[in-house]
Amino acid sequence: MIKENLENAIREKISLSDCNRAPYAPEPILNGIPTLGKGVYKKLSPMLKDRFEKYGRWEQATHGSWLSITDMETLWKDKIDDEFLSRIKSAIQVAASGEGWTDHACALFKDNRISAFAASDNGYESIILLWLDSEEEPEFWVYDSNGESRYKNLDVYLTAYINDDLSASENSWRA
């Protein structure tokens, strides 16, 4: 189902977009999924394996641009020469500082528990992966103009996107 949902989400986004940018070719996955903790990788989950074996970076995707493995590793650098990734790192750092979203995953969890899956280089839309010890797949924490939404995994997120289901933004896990 995940492979089909990936294809459907890409078709849906391209049909709604003026830019019609398809994802880049995939890159080799050598160490797993980079977290925001420098040099720390998480084990490649089955759903993310399907995603990263099929595609690399996808600019102007859902909730920003989906990052490639190399993009995620580049975020570890102190000085990033790629202007696109430099702006994304700045946006993530603002989120991590708690400015604007004090309950943002980047402000709540240690860098070795989260990964930047997607981010906007001209705003604060993003998808953060939260790696929980008891789960094979990371949770998807999505930030956009609707606020924040949490999804159990990539497939649940893609299904909501394909069906234009915004109900996750109405669910609160805080008292």
C-alpha positions as CSV (number, residue, x, y, z in Angstrom):
1,M,0.0,0.0,0.0
2,I,2.8,2.4,0.8
3,K,4.3,2.3,-2.7
4,E,0.9,3.0,-4.2
5,N,0.2,5.9,-1.8
6,L,3.6,7.4,-2.6
7,E,2.8,7.3,-6.3
8,N,-0.7,8.7,-5.7
9,A,0.6,11.6,-3.5
10,I,3.2,12.5,-6.1
11,R,0.5,12.5,-8.9
12,E,-1.9,14.5,-6.7
13,K,0.8,17.2,-5.7
14,I,2.0,17.6,-9.3
15,S,-1.6,17.9,-10.6
16,L,-2.2,20.7,-8.1
17,S,1.1,22.5,-8.6
18,D,2.3,25.0,-11.2
19,C,5.9,23.8,-11.0
20,N,5.3,20.1,-11.8
21,R,8.6,19.0,-10.2
22,A,9.0,15.3,-9.8
23,P,11.2,13.7,-7.2
24,Y,14.9,13.3,-7.9
25,A,16.5,9.9,-8.4
26,P,17.2,8.0,-5.2
27,E,20.6,7.9,-3.5
28,P,22.3,4.9,-1.9
29,I,21.3,4.3,1.7
30,L,24.4,3.5,3.5
31,N,23.8,4.1,7.2
32,G,20.1,4.5,7.8
33,I,18.1,7.7,8.3
34,P,20.0,10.7,9.7
35,T,18.6,12.3,12.8
36,L,19.3,15.9,13.8
37,G,22.0,14.5,16.1
38,K,25.2,14.9,14.3
39,G,26.4,11.4,13.2
40,V,23.4,9.6,14.6
41,Y,21.3,7.4,12.3
42,K,18.2,5.4,12.9
43,K,17.5,2.0,11.4
44,L,15.8,2.2,8.1
45,S,12.1,1.3,8.6
46,P,10.2,-0.6,5.9
47,M,8.1,2.3,4.8
48,L,11.0,4.7,4.7
49,K,13.0,2.1,2.8
50,D,10.3,2.1,0.1
51,R,10.4,5.9,0.0
52,F,14.1,6.4,-0.1
53,E,14.9,3.5,-2.4
54,K,12.5,5.0,-5.0
55,Y,13.1,8.8,-4.6
56,G,15.7,11.3,-3.5
57,R,14.9,15.0,-2.8
58,W,11.4,16.2,-3.8
59,E,11.2,20.0,-4.0
60,Q,7.9,21.7,-3.3
61,A,6.4,18.4,-2.2
62,T,3.8,18.0,0.6
63,H,4.6,20.3,3.6
64,G,7.8,21.7,2.1
65,S,10.4,19.8,0.2
66,W,11.1,16.2,1.1
67,L,14.8,15.8,1.9
68,S,17.2,13.2,0.5
69,I,19.5,11.2,2.8
70,T,22.4,13.5,1.7
71,D,20.3,16.6,2.4
72,M,19.6,15.3,5.9
73,E,23.3,14.7,6.5
74,T,24.1,18.1,5.2
75,L,22.0,19.7,8.0
76,W,24.8,18.5,10.4
77,K,27.3,21.0,8.9
78,D,28.0,24.2,10.6
79,K,28.3,26.1,7.3
80,I,26.1,24.9,4.4
81,D,27.1,26.1,0.9
82,D,23.7,25.1,-0.6
83,E,21.4,28.1,-0.1
84,F,18.3,25.9,-0.3
85,L,19.5,23.7,2.6
86,S,20.9,26.6,4.5
87,R,17.4,28.2,4.6
88,I,15.9,24.9,5.6
89,K,18.4,24.5,8.5
90,S,17.6,28.0,9.7
91,A,13.9,27.3,9.7
92,I,14.5,24.1,11.7
93,Q,16.7,25.9,14.2
94,V,14.0,28.5,14.7
95,A,11.5,25.7,15.4
96,A,14.0,24.0,17.7
97,S,14.4,27.2,19.7
98,G,10.7,27.1,20.5
99,E,10.0,30.4,18.8
100,G,6.4,30.3,17.6
101,W,5.8,26.7,18.4
102,T,6.8,25.8,21.9
103,D,5.4,22.3,21.5
104,H,7.3,21.7,18.3
105,A,9.0,18.3,18.2
106,C,12.4,20.0,17.7
107,A,11.9,21.8,21.0
108,L,10.5,18.8,22.9
109,F,12.9,16.0,21.9
110,K,16.6,15.4,21.8
111,D,18.2,15.7,18.3
112,N,19.0,12.0,18.3
113,R,15.2,11.2,18.5
114,I,14.1,13.3,15.5
115,S,14.8,13.7,11.8
116,A,13.9,16.4,9.4
117,F,11.9,14.6,6.7
118,A,10.6,17.7,4.9
119,A,10.8,21.4,5.3
120,S,10.1,24.6,3.5
121,D,12.9,26.9,2.5
122,N,10.6,30.0,2.5
123,G,8.3,29.3,5.5
124,Y,7.8,27.0,8.4
125,E,6.0,24.1,6.9
126,S,7.8,20.9,7.9
127,I,7.6,17.2,8.6
128,I,9.6,15.9,11.6
129,L,10.1,12.2,12.2
130,L,9.9,11.2,15.8
131,W,11.7,7.9,16.6
132,L,10.1,6.0,19.5
133,D,11.8,3.0,20.9
134,S,8.6,0.8,20.9
135,E,7.7,1.5,17.2
136,E,9.2,0.2,14.0
137,E,8.1,3.2,12.0
138,P,8.6,6.8,13.1
139,E,5.7,9.1,13.8
140,F,5.2,12.0,11.4
141,W,4.7,15.4,13.1
142,V,3.5,17.8,10.5
143,Y,3.5,21.6,10.8
144,D,1.6,24.0,8.5
145,S,-1.0,26.8,8.5
146,N,-3.5,24.4,10.2
147,G,-1.1,24.1,13.1
148,E,0.3,20.7,14.0
149,S,-0.8,17.2,13.1
150,R,0.6,13.9,14.2
151,Y,0.4,10.7,12.1
152,K,1.3,7.2,13.2
153,N,3.6,6.7,10.1
154,L,4.3,7.6,6.5
155,D,1.4,5.5,5.1
156,V,-1.2,7.2,7.5
157,Y,0.2,10.6,6.5
158,L,0.0,9.9,2.8
159,T,-3.5,8.5,3.1
160,A,-4.6,11.7,4.8
161,Y,-2.9,13.8,2.2
162,I,-4.4,11.9,-0.8
163,N,-7.9,12.1,0.8
164,D,-7.5,15.8,1.7
165,D,-8.2,14.8,5.3
166,L,-7.2,17.6,7.7
167,S,-8.8,16.1,10.8
168,A,-5.5,15.3,12.4
169,S,-5.0,19.0,13.0
170,E,-8.1,19.0,15.2
171,N,-6.8,16.3,17.5
172,S,-5.0,17.5,20.6
173,W,-2.9,15.2,22.7
174,R,-2.4,18.0,25.3
175,A,-4.9,18.6,28.2
